[in-house]
Amino acid sequence: MLTRIRVAVLAAGSTVAMLAAVAPSAHAGLLSLSTGSCGAQEYQPFTPWGDNYYYVKAPGGDFESGASGWALTGGASVVSGNESFNVAGGSHSLSLPAGSSATSPTQCTGIDHPDMRFFVRNTGSSSSRLKVYATYPLLLGLPYTAYLGEVSGSPTWQPSSAVQIGLLNNTIGSLTLGESTISFTFVPADSTGHWQIDDVYLDPFHRC
């Protein structure tokens, strides 16, 4: 019995060592098997709405320098008009008409069930929804896109509901003990909405 236990422990150790050897650092776009930090969380943008967690801004997520690093399709474009709460200041936002999409640059994220939030409005049909997806690397860096859910919007700017990235509890959480990279894609769900988003934030360490 002791021999069998010793063999099992050695096999598990060999597996961890093998995974560590083939997984480069998260900053190279792959999963990391060592714990790490995604850096300082600098903002509490949603405190007025009862959310006191600290966030980091998605790269280019205020759209004040255009959409540098973002992949825009189907007529998505940076337009004049900032979210009305001026959480990050500025004078621009991202327009998402029907048939468009916008994908953010990648950024660092932890494994502890992070949330992401942003400011949103919809001047189209009230029944329309905005879909949110996340793309992240599986083991060996293979990209995977997961559907996170959808948000509603009104003609006036509002903070979105917290989009919980539960996929990190399932897929990423089972493969890494450290940090990874993630990007987000926003897609109008149908032809009846006309969406704008602004000030996209990620809380990479929020525990649900």
Stockholm file with secondary structure:
# STOCKHOLM 1.0

chainA/1-208         MLTRIRVAVLAAGSTVAMLAAVAPSAHAGLLSLSTGSCGAQEYQPFTPWGDNYYYVKAPGGDFESGASGWALTGGASVVSGNESFNVAGGSHSLSLPAGSSATSPTQCTGIDHPDMRFFVRNTGSSSSRLKVYATYPLLLGLPYTAYLGEVSGSPTWQPSSAVQIGLLNNTIGSLTLGESTISFTFVPADSTGHWQIDDVYLDPFHRC
#=GR chainA/1-208 SS CHHHHHHHHHHHHHHHHHHHHHCCCGGGTSCCSSCCCCCCCCBCTTGGGTCCCCBEECTTTTCTTTTTTCEEETTCEEEECCCTTCSSCCSEEEEECTTCEEECCCEEECSSCCEEEEEEEECSCTTCCEEEEEEEECGGGCEEEEEEEEECCCSSCEECCCEECTHIIIIITTTCSSCEEEEEEEEESSSSCCEEEEEEEEETTCCC
#=GC SS_cons         CHHHHHHHHHHHHHHHHHHHHHCCCGGGTSCCSSCCCCCCCCBCTTGGGTCCCCBEECTTTTCTTTTTTCEEETTCEEEECCCTTCSSCCSEEEEECTTCEEECCCEEECSSCCEEEEEEEECSCTTCCEEEEEEEECGGGCEEEEEEEEECCCSSCEECCCEECTHIIIIITTTCSSCEEEEEEEEESSSSCCEEEEEEEEETTCCC
//
